[in-house]
Amino acid sequence: MTAQELAHKIGIILDDKKAKDIEVIDVSEKTILADYFVIASGTSTTHVKALSDEVEFMLKEQDRRLADHVEGHDSSRWILLDYGDVVVHVFHTEERDFYSLDKLWRLSRNKDQI
């Protein structure tokens, strides 16, 4: 599975769990951190955790793929799932507004919206 296919699949998983404002951003020419960022919002800390848990579960079950690194489960205000070429950011709406990662990375013209 290519990085683009993985990012799109993650976007669909998040959409199925009612994530808000899902963006898939191609950052391959902007950073060496990843090829794609998937950014989404949850409406509460419970929702943020459920969204990230669902991504982890579905990728493990369907693709036998585990995140290389996970951050933020303790607070569930911003959970980061690092799949190497795709990094997933699941935010509580307040944190997303504050950090504005999508606005920072939107400078790239290669942005898709789910």
C-alpha positions in Angstrom: 0.0 0.0 0.0 1.4 3.4 -0.9 1.6 6.3 1.5 -1.2 8.0 -0.4 -3.5 4.9 -0.2 -2.8 4.6 3.5 -3.5 8.2 4.2 -6.8 8.0 2.2 -7.8 4.8 4.1 -7.1 6.4 7.4 -9.3 9.4 6.3 -12.1 7.0 5.6 -11.7 5.2 8.9 -11.9 8.6 10.7 -14.9 9.6 8.6 -16.7 6.4 9.5 -16.3 7.3 13.2 -17.7 10.8 12.7 -14.4 12.7 12.9 -14.7 16.4 12.0 -12.8 18.4 9.4 -10.6 15.6 8.1 -7.7 16.7 5.9 -5.1 14.7 4.1 -2.1 16.8 3.4 0.8 15.9 1.1 3.9 17.1 2.9 6.4 15.0 1.0 8.1 18.0 -0.5 8.0 20.1 2.7 9.5 17.7 5.3 11.3 14.4 5.8 9.0 13.6 8.7 6.4 11.9 6.5 4.8 11.9 3.1 1.3 12.7 4.4 -0.3 14.2 7.4 -3.9 13.2 8.2 -5.5 15.7 10.5 -8.9 15.3 12.1 -10.9 16.6 15.1 -13.0 14.9 17.7 -15.7 16.6 19.7 -14.5 15.4 23.2 -11.6 13.6 24.7 -13.6 10.4 24.6 -14.2 10.9 20.9 -10.6 11.8 20.2 -9.5 8.5 21.9 -12.1 6.5 20.1 -11.0 7.9 16.8 -7.3 7.1 17.3 -8.2 3.6 18.8 -10.3 2.9 15.7 -7.4 3.8 13.3 -5.0 1.6 15.3 -7.5 -1.3 15.4 -8.5 -1.2 11.7 -5.0 -1.0 10.4 -3.9 -3.8 12.7 -6.8 -6.0 11.8 -7.0 -5.4 8.1 -3.4 -4.6 7.2 -1.4 -6.0 10.1 0.1 -2.6 10.4 1.1 -1.1 13.8 2.0 2.5 14.5 5.7 3.1 14.9 5.0 5.5 17.7 1.9 6.9 19.6 1.7 10.0 21.7 -1.0 11.7 23.7 -3.2 8.9 24.9 -2.9 10.2 28.5 -4.7 13.5 27.9 -6.6 12.6 24.7 -6.5 16.2 23.6 -4.0 15.6 20.8 -3.1 12.0 19.8 -0.4 11.4 17.3 -0.1 8.1 15.4 3.1 7.7 13.5 3.0 5.1 10.7 6.3 6.2 9.1 5.2 7.7 5.8 1.8 8.8 7.2 1.4 10.7 10.5 -2.1 11.0 12.0 -3.0 13.9 14.2 -6.3 13.6 16.1 -7.2 16.7 17.9 -9.8 18.0 20.3 -11.3 21.0 18.5 -9.7 23.5 20.9 -6.2 22.1 20.4 -6.6 22.0 16.7 -7.6 25.7 16.6 -4.7 26.6 18.9 -1.9 24.7 17.1 -3.3 25.2 13.5 -1.2 22.4 12.0 -3.4 22.2 9.0 -3.0 25.9 8.3 0.8 25.6 8.7 1.0 22.7 6.3 -1.7 23.9 4.0 1.0 25.9 2.2 1.3 22.8 0.1 -0.9 22.8 -3.0 -1.3 19.0 -2.8 -4.1 19.0 -0.2 -7.1 16.7 -0.4 -10.1 16.9 1.8 -12.2 13.9 2.8 
